[in-house]
Amino acid sequence: MYKEFEPLSVKTRRVIIDTDIGPDCDDAGAIAILCLAAQKYGFEIAAAVNCTSNPFGDGCTDAIVRFAGTEGVRLGRFMSREFLPEHRTYNEPVAKTYSAGFRSGSLRVENSADVYRGVLSDSEDDGVVVITIGQMNALAEIVSAEPELCARKLHCLVSMAGSRTETMAEYNVVCDAAAADTVFSRLEAPIILSPFEVGASVITGFSADDAGRDPLRDSYRYYTKAKMRRNSWDLTAVQFAVEGCGRFYGLSENYRVKVLENGCFSMDRSPEGKVRFMEKKTPDKELENHLDWLLSSVGR
């Protein structure tokens, strides 16, 4: 039976944020507003997993988390094989400038599977929310290795992934369609998706004349070549995990979703389906104003 999602603002649970921090700067914004929400609502960000094999993502994540005033976050990186190692537009300069641990070589980063296993094992049953804002390779690895542990501990997966259009192969899925298929087919917890269409037209960040220098603004600055604004794919997923349905979002009916080899979805409505899609309830401008306000509040 489908289990209804309880947002983190209503029921505090431990959170694992799983990010491909590097290919796009909205990961930086999403992590920052998650830290802001954790301080407001009192939930724990137990771990941040870098699902790429790019070590600059570790330092960038560390810098943003610390700038946002959050301590004690366990860091993991996908180490089973090389995966998306080449993206360095903003995570390299941010890591080198703002992460003292990265610069000194003292930053502790574990294998992502060990981080997942450790956080899940140490948590209450139904006590963990996983938010993926990148590919699902790291999550698929632990779902395959520890299906019973995941079934007991995970309350829900909230993910920026896929599309409501069955002919579109969205980036986070198509980069590792096999991993996404593993998660969709084997994970027992409900899955809530922020599909491509939700965040694509919501453009957020900072003003072009914002001269502030910090890891968050510099992530946007380097990636956008100083335009300072970007689509809000990942931010919407994090926002929903925190706030749930309400002013900004609703949810679709339940679907059964199959991930095809080309990264597209095959979808069928079904009361027994475990996947639901986020749907916007407000104009883009209203959502942009809210997310901009959250971003501007980080680090204050």
C-alpha positions as CSV (number, residue, x, y, z in Angstrom):
1,M,0.0,0.0,0.0
2,Y,1.3,3.5,-0.9
3,K,2.6,5.4,2.2
4,E,1.8,9.1,2.3
5,F,4.8,11.4,2.4
6,E,5.3,13.6,5.5
7,P,7.4,16.7,4.7
8,L,10.3,17.5,6.9
9,S,8.7,20.6,8.2
10,V,5.9,18.4,9.7
11,K,7.9,15.3,10.7
12,T,11.6,15.6,11.3
13,R,13.7,12.8,9.9
14,R,17.3,12.3,9.0
15,V,18.2,13.4,5.5
16,I,20.7,12.2,2.9
17,I,21.2,14.6,0.1
18,D,22.7,12.9,-3.0
19,T,24.1,15.3,-5.6
20,D,26.1,15.4,-8.8
21,I,27.5,18.7,-7.8
22,G,29.5,20.0,-10.8
23,P,27.4,19.7,-14.0
24,D,25.1,22.5,-12.9
25,C,25.1,25.1,-10.2
26,D,21.5,24.6,-9.0
27,D,22.9,21.7,-6.8
28,A,24.7,24.4,-4.8
29,G,21.5,26.4,-4.3
30,A,19.5,23.3,-3.4
31,I,22.1,22.2,-0.7
32,A,22.1,25.7,0.7
33,I,18.4,26.0,1.1
34,L,18.3,22.5,2.6
35,C,20.7,23.6,5.3
36,L,18.6,26.7,5.9
37,A,15.5,24.6,6.3
38,A,17.3,22.1,8.7
39,Q,18.1,25.0,11.0
40,K,14.5,26.3,10.9
41,Y,12.8,23.0,11.4
42,G,15.3,21.0,13.4
43,F,15.9,18.0,11.2
44,E,19.4,16.5,10.6
45,I,21.3,16.5,7.4
46,A,23.1,13.2,8.2
47,A,25.1,13.0,5.0
48,A,25.8,14.6,1.7
49,V,26.8,12.1,-1.1
50,N,28.7,13.1,-4.2
51,C,27.4,10.7,-6.8
52,T,30.2,11.5,-9.2
53,S,33.9,10.4,-8.9
54,N,35.0,14.1,-9.1
55,P,36.7,15.0,-5.8
56,F,36.1,18.7,-6.4
57,G,32.5,18.0,-5.6
58,D,33.5,17.0,-2.1
59,G,35.2,20.2,-1.4
60,C,32.4,22.3,-2.9
61,T,29.8,20.5,-0.9
62,D,31.8,21.0,2.3
63,A,32.2,24.7,1.5
64,I,28.5,25.3,0.9
65,V,27.4,23.3,3.9
66,R,29.7,25.2,6.2
67,F,28.8,28.6,4.7
68,A,25.2,27.7,5.4
69,G,26.0,27.1,9.0
70,T,25.6,23.4,9.2
71,E,28.2,21.1,10.9
72,G,28.6,17.4,11.3
73,V,27.5,16.3,7.8
74,R,29.0,13.0,6.8
75,L,30.5,13.3,3.3
76,G,30.6,10.4,0.8
77,R,31.7,10.0,-2.8
78,F,30.8,7.3,-5.4
79,M,34.0,5.3,-5.7
80,S,33.0,2.1,-7.4
81,R,33.9,3.3,-10.9
82,E,34.7,6.6,-12.7
83,F,31.5,8.6,-13.2
84,L,31.1,12.1,-14.5
85,P,34.7,13.1,-13.5
86,E,35.1,16.0,-15.9
87,H,32.8,18.8,-14.6
88,R,35.0,21.5,-12.9
89,T,33.5,24.9,-13.9
90,Y,32.6,25.9,-10.4
91,N,33.3,23.1,-8.0
92,E,37.0,23.3,-8.5
93,P,37.5,27.0,-7.7
94,V,34.9,26.9,-4.9
95,A,36.6,23.8,-3.3
96,K,40.0,25.4,-3.5
97,T,38.9,28.8,-2.2
98,Y,36.5,28.0,0.5
99,S,37.1,24.4,1.9
100,A,40.1,24.5,4.2
101,G,39.8,20.7,4.6
102,F,40.0,20.2,0.9
103,R,43.0,22.4,0.5
104,S,44.9,20.7,3.3
105,G,43.9,17.2,2.3
106,S,42.3,16.6,5.6
107,L,38.7,16.5,4.4
108,R,37.2,13.2,5.3
109,V,35.3,11.6,2.5
110,E,34.0,8.0,2.6
111,N,32.8,5.6,0.1
112,S,29.1,6.5,-0.7
113,A,27.9,2.9,0.0
114,D,29.5,3.0,3.5
115,V,27.8,6.4,4.2
116,Y,24.4,5.2,3.1
117,R,24.8,1.9,5.0
118,G,26.0,3.7,8.1
119,V,23.3,6.4,8.2
120,L,20.5,3.9,7.5
121,S,21.7,1.4,10.1
122,D,21.9,4.2,12.8
123,S,18.4,5.5,12.0
124,E,15.0,4.6,13.2
125,D,12.7,2.5,11.0
126,D,11.0,4.9,8.5
127,G,13.4,7.5,9.8
128,V,15.3,8.6,6.6
129,V,14.4,10.8,3.6
130,V,16.7,10.6,0.7
131,I,16.8,13.5,-1.8
132,T,18.6,12.9,-5.1
133,I,19.5,15.9,-7.2
134,G,21.8,14.0,-9.5
135,Q,22.0,10.6,-10.9
136,M,20.9,7.5,-9.0
137,N,24.1,5.4,-9.3
138,A,25.1,5.7,-5.6
139,L,21.6,5.1,-4.4
140,A,21.1,2.1,-6.7
141,E,24.3,0.6,-5.3
142,I,23.0,0.5,-1.8
143,V,19.4,-0.5,-2.8
144,S,21.0,-3.5,-4.6
145,A,23.3,-4.4,-1.7
146,E,20.9,-3.7,1.2
147,P,17.3,-4.0,0.0
148,E,15.9,-5.0,3.4
149,L,17.8,-2.2,5.2
150,C,16.5,0.4,2.7
151,A,12.9,-1.0,3.0
152,R,12.9,-0.6,6.7
153,K,14.7,2.7,7.0
154,L,13.5,4.9,4.1
155,H,10.4,6.9,4.4
156,C,10.6,8.4,0.9
157,L,12.8,9.3,-2.0
158,V,12.3,12.8,-3.3
159,S,14.2,13.2,-6.6
160,M,14.8,15.7,-9.4
161,A,14.5,13.2,-12.2
162,G,12.6,12.4,-15.4
163,S,9.9,14.1,-17.3
164,R,6.1,13.9,-17.6
165,T,6.7,13.4,-21.3
166,E,7.5,9.8,-22.2
167,T,9.6,10.8,-25.2
168,M,12.1,12.9,-23.2
169,A,15.2,11.4,-21.6
170,E,16.1,13.8,-18.7
171,Y,19.8,14.3,-17.8
172,N,19.8,12.8,-14.3
173,V,18.2,9.6,-15.7
174,V,19.8,9.2,-19.0
175,C,23.4,9.5,-17.6
176,D,22.8,6.2,-15.9
177,A,19.5,4.7,-16.9
178,A,20.3,1.3,-15.5
179,A,20.8,2.8,-12.1
180,A,17.6,4.7,-12.3
181,D,15.8,1.5,-13.3
182,T,17.2,-0.3,-10.3
183,V,15.9,2.3,-8.0
184,F,12.5,2.5,-9.6
185,S,12.1,-1.3,-9.7
186,R,13.6,-2.3,-6.4
187,L,13.1,0.5,-3.9
188,E,10.0,-0.1,-1.8
189,A,9.6,3.4,-0.5
190,P,7.4,6.0,-2.2
191,I,9.1,8.1,-4.9
192,I,8.2,11.7,-5.5
193,L,9.7,13.3,-8.6
194,S,10.3,16.9,-9.5
195,P,10.3,16.3,-13.2
196,F,12.2,18.5,-15.7
197,E,9.1,20.6,-16.4
198,V,8.7,21.8,-12.8
199,G,12.0,23.7,-12.4
200,A,12.8,24.5,-16.0
201,S,10.9,27.7,-16.2
202,V,11.7,28.9,-12.7
203,I,14.9,31.0,-12.9
204,T,16.5,31.9,-9.6
205,G,19.8,32.9,-8.1
206,F,21.2,36.4,-7.5
207,S,21.2,39.7,-9.3
208,A,24.0,40.2,-11.9
209,D,25.4,43.1,-9.8
210,D,25.6,41.2,-6.6
211,A,29.3,41.5,-5.6
212,G,29.1,39.2,-2.6
213,R,31.8,36.5,-2.5
214,D,31.0,33.2,-0.9
215,P,30.8,29.6,-2.0
216,L,27.1,29.9,-2.9
217,R,27.3,33.0,-5.0
218,D,30.6,32.0,-6.6
219,S,29.0,28.7,-7.6
220,Y,26.4,30.6,-9.6
221,R,29.0,33.2,-10.7
222,Y,31.5,30.7,-12.2
223,Y,28.9,28.5,-13.8
224,T,26.7,31.2,-15.4
225,K,29.6,33.4,-16.4
226,A,28.4,36.1,-14.0
227,K,24.8,36.1,-15.1
228,M,24.0,34.7,-11.6
229,R,20.7,33.0,-12.4
230,R,19.8,29.5,-13.4
231,N,16.9,27.0,-13.7
232,S,15.6,25.7,-10.4
233,W,15.4,21.9,-11.1
234,D,17.1,20.8,-7.9
235,L,15.8,23.6,-5.7
236,T,12.2,22.5,-6.3
237,A,13.0,19.0,-5.2
238,V,14.5,20.1,-1.9
239,Q,11.8,22.6,-1.3
240,F,9.1,19.9,-1.7
241,A,11.0,17.6,0.6
242,V,10.8,20.3,3.3
243,E,7.4,21.9,2.6
244,G,5.4,19.2,0.9
245,C,2.0,20.0,-0.7
246,G,0.6,23.5,-0.1
247,R,1.0,26.9,-1.5
248,F,3.4,26.0,-4.2
249,Y,3.0,22.4,-5.1
250,G,0.5,19.5,-5.4
251,L,1.0,15.9,-6.4
252,S,-0.2,13.8,-9.3
253,E,-2.0,10.5,-9.1
254,N,0.1,7.4,-8.5
255,Y,2.0,5.9,-11.4
256,R,3.9,2.8,-12.2
257,V,7.1,3.9,-13.9
258,K,9.5,1.9,-15.9
259,V,12.9,3.3,-16.9
260,L,13.7,2.4,-20.5
261,E,17.3,1.8,-21.8
262,N,17.2,5.2,-23.6
263,G,16.5,7.0,-20.3
264,C,12.8,7.7,-21.1
265,F,9.9,6.7,-18.8
266,S,7.1,4.3,-19.6
267,M,4.3,5.4,-17.2
268,D,0.9,3.9,-16.3
269,R,-1.6,5.4,-13.7
270,S,-2.2,2.9,-11.0
271,P,-3.4,3.2,-7.3
272,E,-0.7,0.6,-6.6
273,G,2.0,2.7,-8.2
274,K,4.7,4.1,-5.9
275,V,5.7,7.2,-8.0
276,R,4.0,10.6,-7.9
277,F,5.0,13.8,-9.7
278,M,5.2,17.3,-8.3
279,E,2.9,19.8,-9.9
280,K,3.2,23.6,-9.6
281,K,0.2,25.5,-8.2
282,T,1.5,29.0,-8.5
283,P,2.9,31.2,-11.3
284,D,6.6,30.9,-11.9
285,K,7.3,34.4,-10.7
286,E,5.8,33.8,-7.3
287,L,8.0,30.7,-6.9
288,E,11.0,32.5,-8.1
289,N,10.5,35.2,-5.5
290,H,10.3,32.7,-2.8
291,L,13.3,30.7,-3.8
292,D,15.4,33.9,-4.3
293,W,14.4,35.0,-0.8
294,L,15.6,31.6,0.6
295,L,18.9,31.8,-1.3
296,S,19.5,35.4,-0.1
297,S,18.9,34.3,3.5
298,V,21.7,31.6,3.5
299,G,24.7,32.5,5.5
300,R,23.1,35.5,7.3
